[in-house]
């Protein structure tokens, strides 16, 4: 009986020390805004090809098409790492918008999802695309 209780206590301590990575910290609030998010995704589909990602040994270059860049009022770029939220990188986009460069020393090799969100005339747009960082 004592061994069972010790094993149960050890498991509880182990479980409490595990890091829990959620997709979003505000997971439930995001679910409430599902219809709005679907409208944003539909509205943003024509722009998905206008954001290009290039990688070299110095880092990652995110290039916005010039026709898109001149219309952007503000926004952010999030390099979301599904395997661990501690490696996520967020960069604010401010006018005038140019190319966004992320140094190689800030990146870890592996899979990221590039989430680009911007506002044009008060309307929100958002695109997602997978990025594989090679180190």
C-alpha positions, 0 to 999 in steps of 0.5 A: 500500500505504501509503495502504491502511495509513493508511486502515485505521489511521484507521478503527481509531482512528475505531472505537475512539472511538465510544460504544457504548450497550448496553440494559443494562450487565449484558446477559448476566446479564439474559439468564440471568434471563429466566424470572424477568423474564417472571414479574415482567412477568406479575405486574405487568400489572394495575398498568400502568394505575395509574401515570400520567405528566403533563407541563407546562412545569415538568417531568414528574409521575409519579403512583402510584395511592393504593391501589398507593402504600400497598403499595410498600416501596421501588423506583426509577423509571428514565427510560431514553433509548434514544438515549443512556444518558448522559441516563438519570435514576434516582430511588429510591422510598422509603416513604411514596410520593407523586407523583414530580416531575422538573424540566424542566431535567433532561429533554431533549426526545424519547423515554424509556421509564419503567421503574418497579420496586418491591417489595411484601412482598419481591416485585418488580414492574416496568412499562414505558411510553413517554414523549415529552418535549416541549420 
